[in-house]
Amino acid sequence: MANEYLAATDLIDVQHPEIAALATTLARGASGPIEIARRCFAWVRDEVGHTLDMQAGPLTCTASEVLRHRTGFCYAKSHLLAALLRANGLPAGFCYQRLAHGSGYCLHGFNAVELPGIGWYRIDARGNKPGIDAAFDPPNERLAYATTEPGEVDAKTVYAHPLPIVVAKLRAHADWRSFAADLPDDVLARG
């Protein structure tokens, strides 16, 4: 099962030369797996802008696209973080919350990494801004959002691959504005 959480895919393109090079750079001189995970998390959170916050950029999906353009929605940023973690031999997966959004709901995507002595630890590299302060503080979770509204769900499942609905929506749109008006939703009953 752990191999599934280390796998390279078309979205989580671990083998891409730029992904591999950045993963190596981030791991250089680290004291161990927890420090490597911390560095990967901080890099994606702080060096890759959230497309909605920036109100600019192409709509990215694959890890290498996110790295190349340095922008992505939460889902795409989670693809890059998973690729960097997996490239460093750290099992990484995908987590989701269902959040109230406008008059409906949408999914929020983030990651979990398997850390020695801790197990699966959920991390959210969405990007901080006023009102959002996600951090890497194991074993304490510091996610971007709390689920407090009726109908919201904080699913605890760690998926080996991004949810198909997320990928389908990202691939169905040509630009970030149309995607932002059609964010993916799922009741996450499995969570």
WOGITA-V446390 format. One record per residue. RES is the residue in one letter. SS is DSSP state (hx for helix, st for strand, lp for the rest). OMEGA is omega in degrees with one decimal (none if undefined). NEAR is the number of other C-alpha atoms within 10 Angstrom. Layout:
BEGIN
res | ss | omega | near
RES | SS | OMEGA | NEAR
RES | SS | OMEGA | NEAR
END
This chain:
BEGIN
res | ss | omega | near
M | lp | -178.3 | 7
A | hx | -179.7 | 11
N | hx | 178.1 | 12
E | hx | -179.2 | 13
Y | hx | 174.5 | 23
L | hx | -171.0 | 22
A | lp | 169.0 | 20
A | lp | 177.2 | 17
T | lp | 178.1 | 13
D | lp | 178.0 | 10
L | lp | -178.2 | 19
I | lp | -170.1 | 27
D | lp | -177.7 | 24
V | lp | -175.2 | 26
Q | lp | 179.8 | 18
H | lp | -175.0 | 14
P | hx | -179.2 | 11
E | hx | 175.9 | 15
I | hx | -178.8 | 22
A | hx | -179.1 | 18
A | hx | 179.6 | 13
L | hx | 178.3 | 16
A | hx | 178.4 | 23
T | hx | 179.0 | 15
T | hx | -178.5 | 14
L | hx | -178.6 | 20
A | hx | -174.5 | 21
R | lp | 176.4 | 10
G | lp | -179.0 | 10
A | lp | -177.7 | 14
S | lp | -179.9 | 9
G | lp | -174.8 | 10
P | hx | -178.9 | 17
I | hx | 178.1 | 19
E | hx | 177.0 | 15
I | hx | 179.0 | 24
A | hx | 178.9 | 26
R | hx | -179.4 | 19
R | hx | 178.9 | 20
C | hx | 178.5 | 24
F | hx | -176.5 | 26
A | hx | -178.9 | 19
W | hx | -178.9 | 16
V | hx | -179.8 | 24
R | hx | -169.9 | 23
D | hx | -174.9 | 13
E | hx | 178.9 | 13
V | lp | -178.5 | 22
G | st | 172.5 | 24
H | st | -173.3 | 25
T | hx | 179.9 | 23
L | hx | 177.9 | 15
D | hx | -178.5 | 13
M | hx | -174.8 | 10
Q | lp | -178.3 | 10
A | lp | 173.3 | 15
G | lp | 175.8 | 17
P | lp | 173.8 | 16
L | lp | -177.4 | 23
T | lp | -179.8 | 26
C | lp | -178.1 | 23
T | lp | 179.0 | 23
A | hx | -178.1 | 27
S | hx | 175.4 | 24
E | hx | 179.5 | 20
V | hx | 178.7 | 24
L | hx | -177.9 | 22
R | hx | -174.4 | 13
H | hx | 179.5 | 14
R | lp | 176.3 | 18
T | st | 176.2 | 26
G | st | 168.9 | 31
F | lp | -178.5 | 25
C | hx | -178.0 | 22
Y | hx | -178.4 | 27
A | hx | 176.9 | 31
K | hx | 178.0 | 33
S | hx | 176.7 | 33
H | hx | 178.8 | 31
L | hx | -179.0 | 29
L | hx | 177.5 | 34
A | hx | -179.8 | 34
A | hx | -180.0 | 33
L | hx | 178.2 | 33
L | hx | -179.4 | 29
R | hx | 178.6 | 26
A | hx | 177.0 | 26
N | lp | 176.0 | 20
G | lp | 180.0 | 16
L | lp | 177.9 | 22
P | lp | -177.5 | 23
A | st | 179.4 | 33
G | st | -173.5 | 29
F | st | 179.4 | 24
C | st | -177.7 | 26
Y | st | 168.8 | 24
Q | st | 171.2 | 24
R | st | -174.1 | 21
L | st | 172.6 | 24
A | st | -178.0 | 17
H | st | -177.3 | 11
G | lp | 179.5 | 7
S | lp | -179.3 | 5
G | st | -177.7 | 9
Y | st | 171.7 | 18
C | st | 176.1 | 19
L | st | 169.9 | 25
H | st | -177.1 | 22
G | st | 177.0 | 23
F | st | -172.1 | 27
N | st | 165.1 | 28
A | st | 177.3 | 26
V | st | 178.3 | 25
E | st | -176.7 | 20
L | st | 179.2 | 17
P | lp | 179.0 | 11
G | lp | -177.6 | 8
I | lp | -173.7 | 11
G | st | -178.6 | 11
W | st | -178.9 | 17
Y | st | -176.3 | 19
R | st | -178.6 | 23
I | st | -173.2 | 28
D | lp | -177.9 | 29
A | lp | -179.5 | 29
R | lp | -176.1 | 31
G | lp | -178.1 | 22
N | lp | 175.8 | 17
K | st | 178.7 | 10
P | lp | -179.4 | 5
G | lp | 178.5 | 8
I | st | -178.1 | 13
D | lp | 178.1 | 15
A | lp | -177.2 | 20
A | st | 175.5 | 20
F | st | -173.3 | 21
D | st | -175.2 | 11
P | lp | 6.1 | 14
P | lp | -179.1 | 13
N | st | 175.6 | 11
E | st | 174.7 | 14
R | st | -177.8 | 17
L | lp | -179.2 | 18
A | lp | -173.8 | 19
Y | lp | 170.5 | 16
A | lp | 178.0 | 12
T | lp | -175.4 | 14
T | lp | -176.2 | 11
E | lp | 175.0 | 9
P | lp | 179.3 | 8
G | lp | 177.2 | 12
E | lp | -178.0 | 19
V | st | 172.1 | 21
D | st | -176.6 | 18
A | lp | -178.4 | 16
K | lp | -179.6 | 14
T | lp | 173.2 | 14
V | lp | -178.0 | 21
Y | st | 176.8 | 16
A | lp | -177.3 | 20
H | lp | 175.9 | 19
P | lp | 178.5 | 22
L | lp | -180.0 | 16
P | hx | -179.3 | 10
I | hx | 178.9 | 14
V | hx | -179.1 | 20
V | hx | 179.9 | 17
A | hx | 179.8 | 11
K | hx | 178.8 | 14
L | hx | -177.6 | 25
R | hx | -178.4 | 14
A | hx | -175.6 | 12
H | lp | -178.5 | 14
A | lp | -177.8 | 12
D | lp | -174.7 | 15
W | hx | -178.7 | 20
R | hx | 179.6 | 16
S | hx | 176.6 | 13
F | hx | -179.2 | 17
A | hx | 178.4 | 15
A | lp | -175.6 | 8
D | lp | -177.0 | 14
L | lp | -179.1 | 16
P | lp | 176.5 | 20
D | lp | 177.2 | 17
D | lp | -178.4 | 16
V | lp | 178.3 | 16
L | lp | -179.2 | 16
A | lp | 179.4 | 7
R | lp | -171.4 | 7
G | lp | none | 13
END
